[in-house]
């Protein structure tokens, strides 16, 4: 007798193909969406894998220049986003959870204990920038800027006034703050999209300027996708700002250090780096190109006597890539600036490496350099 063929043992290739086609289409759409929204590529996925396989970060991983001593000055800070020393000598730290802390090493032991921390202000939605003007602390947060004031001298703000509201906030938000020699407030304002794919919004991707009470707000410069921090070169009226490059295309788009001028156009969304892209007419090139996807954050111009060899140079934190790739960013750069006529150029080198997610940098009254590591909740101090 001829055995009968079991119908279940025969693959129905036509049926499998009909099932596979919609699955493949769906995967293709997901991939396209991931690329156009986040710049997800094979290199991005490889970065995610490297991040997952990397050993846990420790403070011992931070490497300082020869002759420089690094210590974990403050720990357990949560998610520090911005740093600014106040007129009282305390270090003020904004955290993503909405607080502004005041840290004071009263016993001089080189470390901040729990008893040396005080909440100065709270209730902010994602504060990212701090700037002092006399005895007032200005705080940038999601869609606006507020002013804190301690009127009774107890070390905590008892006056909180929102001076600017209604700024764009979606993919990015209101970023760093700086007061100019003219006494006006300069504000970094991020874009609502990666590359203008959802349309352009008034005041997004710009450097704004306003009076100290928030009045007279206007666009000072445009075309800066996400100017996380900005600073005036001490002793001058030259304003510089960081800018984070587009996620798409996924390669070839650097972060930037720009010299900001009134009315300047810095390229976003159609131009990046030095005349790269398809819409660069009339735009200004960067002073220095920074590593792509490094997420340049804090900006400091060093003026202290502790490291005289670095006076006038810029220090820039690189938070790191969206993928978490440990090979991208996660360091502090040093940029030596040169002015030739009206043109500025910068030579970029590493200052310190081995951080988890460094986000801001500032200078202490003692000339030491302080770096906030968002990922570890640590404030590092670099001194001799």
Rosetta blueprint (number, residue, H / E / L):
1 X L
2 X L
3 X L
4 X L
5 X L
6 X L
7 X H
8 X H
9 X H
10 X L
11 X L
12 X L
13 X H
14 X H
15 X H
16 X H
17 X H
18 X H
19 X H
20 X H
21 X H
22 X H
23 X H
24 X H
25 X H
26 X H
27 X H
28 X H
29 X H
30 X H
31 X H
32 X H
33 X H
34 X H
35 X H
36 X H
37 X H
38 X H
39 X L
40 X L
41 X L
42 X H
43 X H
44 X H
45 X H
46 X H
47 X H
48 X H
49 X H
50 X H
51 X H
52 X H
53 X H
54 X L
55 X L
56 X L
57 X L
58 X L
59 X H
60 X H
61 X H
62 X L
63 X E
64 X L
65 X L
66 X L
67 X L
68 X L
69 X E
70 X E
71 X E
72 X E
73 X E
74 X E
75 X L
76 X L
77 X L
78 X L
79 X L
80 X E
81 X E
82 X E
83 X E
84 X E
85 X E
86 X L
87 X L
88 X L
89 X L
90 X L
91 X E
92 X E
93 X E
94 X E
95 X E
96 X L
97 X L
98 X L
99 X L
100 X E
101 X E
102 X E
103 X E
104 X L
105 X L
106 X L
107 X L
108 X L
109 X L
110 X L
111 X L
112 X L
113 X L
114 X H
115 X H
116 X H
117 X E
118 X E
119 X E
120 X E
121 X E
122 X L
123 X L
124 X L
125 X L
126 X L
127 X L
128 X L
129 X E
130 X E
131 X E
132 X E
133 X E
134 X L
135 X L
136 X E
137 X E
138 X E
139 X E
140 X E
141 X E
142 X L
143 X L
144 X E
145 X E
146 X E
147 X E
148 X E
149 X E
150 X L
151 X L
152 X L
153 X L
154 X L
155 X L
156 X L
157 X L
158 X L
159 X E
160 X E
161 X E
162 X E
163 X E
164 X E
165 X L
166 X L
167 X L
168 X L
169 X L
170 X L
171 X L
172 X L
173 X L
174 X E
175 X E
176 X E
177 X E
178 X E
179 X E
180 X L
181 X L
182 X L
183 X L
184 X L
185 X E
186 X E
187 X E
188 X E
189 X E
190 X L
191 X L
192 X L
193 X L
194 X L
195 X L
196 X L
197 X L
198 X L
199 X L
200 X L
201 X L
202 X L
203 X L
204 X L
205 X L
206 X E
207 X E
208 X E
209 X E
210 X E
211 X L
212 X L
213 X L
214 X L
215 X L
216 X L
217 X L
218 X E
219 X E
220 X E
221 X E
222 X E
223 X L
224 X L
225 X L
226 X L
227 X L
228 X L
229 X L
230 X E
231 X E
232 X E
233 X L
234 X L
235 X L
236 X L
237 X L
238 X L
239 X E
240 X E
241 X E
242 X E
243 X E
244 X L
245 X L
246 X L
247 X L
248 X L
249 X L
250 X L
251 X L
252 X L
253 X L
254 X L
255 X E
256 X E
257 X E
258 X E
259 X E
260 X E
261 X L
262 X L
263 X L
264 X L
265 X E
266 X L
267 X L
268 X L
269 X L
270 X L
271 X E
272 X E
273 X L
274 X L
275 X L
276 X E
277 X E
278 X L
279 X L
280 X L
281 X L
282 X L
283 X L
284 X L
285 X L
286 X L
287 X L
288 X E
289 X E
290 X E
291 X L
292 X L
293 X L
294 X L
295 X L
296 X E
297 X E
298 X E
299 X E
300 X E
301 X E
302 X L
303 X L
304 X L
305 X L
306 X L
307 X L
308 X H
309 X H
310 X H
311 X L
312 X L
313 X L
314 X E
315 X E
316 X E
317 X E
318 X E
319 X L
320 X L
321 X L
322 X L
323 X L
324 X L
325 X L
326 X L
327 X L
328 X L
329 X L
330 X L
331 X E
332 X E
333 X E
334 X E
335 X E
336 X E
337 X E
338 X E
339 X E
340 X E
341 X L
342 X L
343 X E
344 X E
345 X E
346 X E
347 X E
348 X E
349 X E
350 X E
351 X E
352 X E
353 X E
354 X L
355 X L
356 X L
357 X L
358 X E
359 X E
360 X E
361 X E
362 X E
363 X E
364 X L
365 X L
366 X L
367 X L
368 X L
369 X E
370 X E
371 X E
372 X E
373 X E
374 X L
375 X L
376 X L
377 X L
378 X E
379 X E
380 X E
381 X E
382 X E
383 X E
384 X L
